[in-house]
Amino acid sequence: MSNSSTLAPGAAASAAPVRPHRRMLPLLLIGQGMAAMDTSIVNVAAPALRSDLGISGALLQLVVAGYILAYAVFLITGARLGDDHGYRRLFMHGLAIFTISSLACGLAPDTWLLIAGRLAQGVGAAMLVPQVMSLIQRSYEGRERARAIGYYSMILGLGSTAGQALGGLIITANLGGLSWRPAFLINVPIGIALLVYAPSVLPHLAGAQRRRLDLPGVALLTVAMLLVVVPLTFGHDAGWAAWVWVALAAGVAGLAAFLRFEHGLARRGAAPLLDLDALLAPGIRPGLAVVSIGFIGYGGWLFACALYLQTGLGYSPMISGFVFAAYAFGFGISNVSWSKLPARLLRFTPAAALAVMVLANAAFGSGAREFGWLAALMVPLLFLAGASHGLTFGTTVSQMTQRTAARHAPALSGLVSTSVQLSIVIGVAALGSVYLALARPGDVPRSAQAISSVTFTIAVLALVAIACSLRLATMRAVAPAAAPAARPGGDAPRPN
């Protein structure tokens, strides 16, 4: 990505009519970071929540998972609303909902109000997060876009790990004797500050024309996503009962029906909720496969490693948070560094990084089985695994945006964000079940065998992702058509 010629002509032509405000990217990334961290920041607060509010196991699960449910279900709808009503407007509305519901969670006197607040948080996050990629793609070009995509990828992928680490620190610190509540209240002053600055920093941008919202598509997608995410989230605790598999099958069928319905709308000239043309650009589907496989492994590792450290080895949430920081640091460093690589190397960078991920996970699994927890070995391997994942994710998303016209940026943003969240849920359900089936609390050898099995499985998944990344690298990019002009009346970029 040495110059703007590497970008899709349509995207480049419409991406940067005026120079974006210098504070735009930090503002977007802070908002995205809050939403990403809240997917896991309360995980380590579970014991404190249970003792303070007397929450049952099932309701505690709903407190933890309710946010992800609402977030994953409404991401694509949030992307479409931003395209129709303006990315700045939807970012600010979503941020306001997220901030108010964070306050409600932090002050919640009982379980049901806490659950309601978590669901509202998820809806707010689903409104604000898709606008981040849309504004980046429509506001930057060339190396500036590569750098912005690197930071975007870092925050999107790093959020769960950072949330786990920050949550451990907050609970251990017991700020003001408030126990778990600061994990939510920390969002309030940050959200207010962003809402104050956003009107003067974010540009007015939206799609070419306002279209009628595809309400049947919204309803069909919402039901289908719920039928997929709910059984994956609660399946293990339900003993993988028959209803779990029935719901999953219905959810997959519902997603297929949604895609057929959207295709039919497009053929009739109507405005579908999800612009399936975004999937037609060469490389988008293998790119989404790489992203999904990577985050299946990441979600499973995050869940299993937390159990291994805390129930297997007896470490505190704070210590386990510092261990997660090694992975997070590697992920972050690689995502802010890859844009400096020569453009000729970037096509095959994901495959090379995935090969390193295979070796790091295999070495981690072998080390856990043979030596137990040896920090001098494990922490560098976690850093290496995080760096390879970050490099894979950042460069893959960058290649996908280069192949996508600006008018398809909202659809791509919704697809990437939804793929990340859904893949994490799948990883927790699938690889978490592998760990739980093999491990026993306090039994160090059994726990080591369990985490070894999980990391070897991740290594195998990474081999599949290598094949997908090579497919992406060898597909010839076709320049997409230029994006249509922005709507008159405030939807074109405005000088800041």
C-alpha angles and dihedrals in degrees: 000000000000094000143359093273089082090065128089107271093229093052094045093048095058103024104085116023088150131017110267120241111272091235094050098090096046090048093050093046094049090053091046090047093055091051093047095048093051090067088076111007092100095047093090090043092064096101092048092048092051094051096042100045100022091237119182120232095256094048091045088056089052091052090053098039101034092081093052091046094056093038096052095041097054103036096099091045089050091052092052093047090053091052091051102039103026131281094243093051094050092044091054095043091049092046091051092051091046093050096047092046090048088056090048091051092049092051097037111137095195144024100260094053089049091052091048090050092051092052090050090049089055093051091050092049091049089055097048105036100063090053091063096068092038092055092044093051093045096044107041138049139182118002092350090061091046090053092046092048089051092056091042091053091047093054095041093051098034098051099089093048094045090047091052091051095044091046091054091051094047095049092046092048092050091204112217089348088286095127109195099000098086088061085073101028092058087074095059103072091039092050093048092050091051092049090053094051100036099081092058096040109040119072127232104256133151141145124295094267140004112253133194111267113251096235096174088052091049091051094046094047092046094052093044093049092048090051089054102039100041097057091042090052098045101024098099095050088047090055090245089286122189093265090061093059093042090052092047092050090048090048094052090047089048092053090050089050090049092054091048091048092050091048090052092051091051092050090053091052095250125132112261122205090238119038100222090192085081087071094053098070109103112265100016095107096047088044092055088048090055091049093047096047091048093053094044086061092042095051092048093046094049092052097042096043091051089054092044093052098041106032099023101041099018098237121159122249089253094054092046088049090057090050090053088051090070091061091042092050092052092047092049097046093051094048095054092044108046096076088069091063118104111268092238090064098050099077093068098030094098092055092048092047091049090053088056089049090055091053094044094051093044090050091047091051093047092046093050091050097044104033106015116222106350105170095197088061103031101048095055089047090052089050090050092048091049093048093050092048092049092048091049094048098044097047093043093052089046092054090049093052091049089058095047127085116233091248088062094049094101092051092048091046091052092046094049095045093045091047090053095050096041091047092052089052091049091048093051091048098044104034092031088058090052090054095044092048092056105031131078122197110257093008101115098187092048091046091050090051090049096051089045090056091049094050093046088052090051089051090055091049089051089056089057090048090053090060090050092048092051089052089053092048095051097046112099112240112236114208108244122227117270116272116256117254118275119261116270119245104059106328097103117086114281123210111255 
